[in-house]
Amino acid sequence: MTGYVTAKDDVTVRLRRVEGQVRGLQRLVNQDAGCIDVLTQIAAATRALEAVAVTLLEEHLQLCVEQAIRAGDDSARVRVHDAAEAVRRLVRS
């Protein structure tokens, strides 16, 4: 089971919205839109992707990590480490 099972519909809707934003960016570039307009839309798409990432991270913590802690085995340590690595990747980007 994936960690985002409870948010799958929300994640899917958000990703479709981001997909539309990226298509809009392509149109802006093809139409020779101004740099600031393109950069503004890139920032909006980036924020939208970051929001999806935070949703997935929250789901991971609430479902996977919490479940592993309740199980009381070493998988909790692995799940927390995985979450920390995901946060590191998000912060670097």
C-alpha positions as CSV (number, residue, x, y, z in Angstrom):
1,M,0.0,0.0,0.0
2,T,1.3,3.5,-0.9
3,G,1.6,6.1,1.8
4,Y,-0.6,8.5,-0.1
5,V,-3.6,6.3,-0.5
6,T,-5.9,8.7,1.4
7,A,-4.7,11.7,-0.7
8,K,-4.5,10.0,-4.1
9,D,-7.4,11.8,-5.6
10,D,-6.1,15.2,-4.3
11,V,-2.6,14.5,-5.5
12,T,-3.9,13.4,-9.0
13,V,-5.9,16.6,-9.3
14,R,-2.9,18.8,-8.3
15,L,-0.6,17.0,-10.7
16,R,-3.0,17.5,-13.5
17,R,-3.2,21.2,-12.6
18,V,0.6,21.4,-12.7
19,E,0.6,19.6,-16.1
20,G,-1.7,22.3,-17.4
21,Q,0.6,25.0,-16.0
22,V,3.6,23.5,-17.8
23,R,1.6,23.3,-21.0
24,G,0.8,27.0,-20.5
25,L,4.5,27.7,-20.0
26,Q,5.2,26.0,-23.4
27,R,2.6,28.2,-25.0
28,L,4.1,31.4,-23.4
29,V,7.5,30.5,-24.8
30,N,6.1,29.6,-28.2
31,Q,4.3,33.0,-28.2
32,D,7.5,34.8,-27.3
33,A,6.0,36.1,-24.0
34,G,8.1,38.3,-21.8
35,C,10.7,36.7,-19.6
36,I,9.1,38.0,-16.4
37,D,5.8,36.4,-17.4
38,V,7.4,33.1,-18.0
39,L,9.4,33.2,-14.8
40,T,6.3,34.1,-12.8
41,Q,4.5,31.1,-14.2
42,I,7.5,28.8,-13.6
43,A,7.5,30.0,-9.9
44,A,3.7,29.2,-9.7
45,A,4.3,25.7,-11.1
46,T,7.2,25.1,-8.8
47,R,5.1,26.1,-5.8
48,A,2.3,23.8,-7.0
49,L,4.8,20.9,-7.2
50,E,6.2,21.7,-3.7
51,A,2.6,21.6,-2.4
52,V,2.2,18.1,-3.8
53,A,5.5,17.1,-2.3
54,V,4.5,18.4,1.2
55,T,1.1,16.5,0.9
56,L,3.0,13.3,0.1
57,L,5.5,13.8,2.9
58,E,2.7,14.4,5.4
59,E,0.9,11.3,4.2
60,H,4.1,9.3,4.5
61,L,4.5,10.5,8.1
62,Q,0.9,10.0,9.1
63,L,0.6,6.5,7.5
64,C,3.9,4.8,7.0
65,V,5.9,6.2,9.8
66,E,3.1,6.0,12.3
67,Q,2.3,2.5,11.3
68,A,6.0,1.5,11.6
69,I,6.2,3.0,15.1
70,R,3.2,1.2,16.2
71,A,4.6,-2.1,14.9
72,G,7.6,-1.4,17.2
73,D,10.2,-2.8,14.9
74,D,13.3,-1.4,13.1
75,S,11.1,-0.3,10.1
76,A,10.2,2.9,12.0
77,R,13.9,4.0,11.9
78,V,14.0,3.3,8.2
79,R,10.8,5.2,7.5
80,V,12.0,8.2,9.5
81,H,15.3,8.1,7.6
82,D,13.5,8.0,4.3
83,A,11.3,10.9,5.3
84,A,14.4,12.9,6.4
85,E,16.1,12.2,3.0
86,A,13.0,13.3,1.2
87,V,13.0,16.6,3.1
88,R,16.7,17.0,2.3
89,R,16.0,16.6,-1.4
90,L,13.1,19.1,-1.2
91,V,15.2,21.7,0.6
92,R,18.0,21.4,-1.9
93,S,15.8,21.9,-4.9
